[in-house]
Amino acid sequence: MIPGKPGSVHLAEVPKPTLDDVQNGRGVLVKVLRVGVDGTDKEINDAAYGRAPPGSDFLIIGHESMGRVEAVGPNVTELRSGDHVVATVRRPGSSIYDRIGMYDMTTDESYFERGINLATVSSPSTTSTSTLSACRRG
């Protein structure tokens, strides 16, 4: 969707992210299995708020999602292929909350929220292990 343009939600082909999109071998490739579209997405489509990431004129919505890890970078030890994961919406910033690992809270004036503000759902900066929580059986 195009932020600031009401009713601009549409389907689009975008390049598939790669593990190399994240620095230092910390990339995680996740196959999205389910996406929740909620009131926030409706408000973004109504142009109430939402900003595209730097260098982009569109925003990929669907910030509430879960998926399965398909591949991990060579320096990823917290996750493995086959893990089911959910992604944290807010990206780490510089507030005290970010420094203690509570990324969904912030006191920063400018912040990044996947699929809402300055970060798309599939942008390279959103595919690192710092914002994924895993569920494993056994």
Stockholm file with secondary structure:
# STOCKHOLM 1.0

chainA/1-138         MIPGKPGSVHLAEVPKPTLDDVQNGRGVLVKVLRVGVDGTDKEINDAAYGRAPPGSDFLIIGHESMGRVEAVGPNVTELRSGDHVVATVRRPGSSIYDRIGMYDMTTDESYFERGINLATVSSPSTTSTSTLSACRRG
#=GR chainA/1-138 SS CCTTSTTCCCCCCCCCCCGGGSGGGCBEEEEEEEEECCHHHHHHHTTSSCBCCTTCSCCCCCCEEEEEEEEECTTCCSCCTTCEEEECSBCCCSSHHHHTTCTTCCCCSSCCEETTBEECTTCGGGCBGGGEEEECCC
#=GC SS_cons         CCTTSTTCCCCCCCCCCCGGGSGGGCBEEEEEEEEECCHHHHHHHTTSSCBCCTTCSCCCCCCEEEEEEEEECTTCCSCCTTCEEEECSBCCCSSHHHHTTCTTCCCCSSCCEETTBEECTTCGGGCBGGGEEEECCC
//
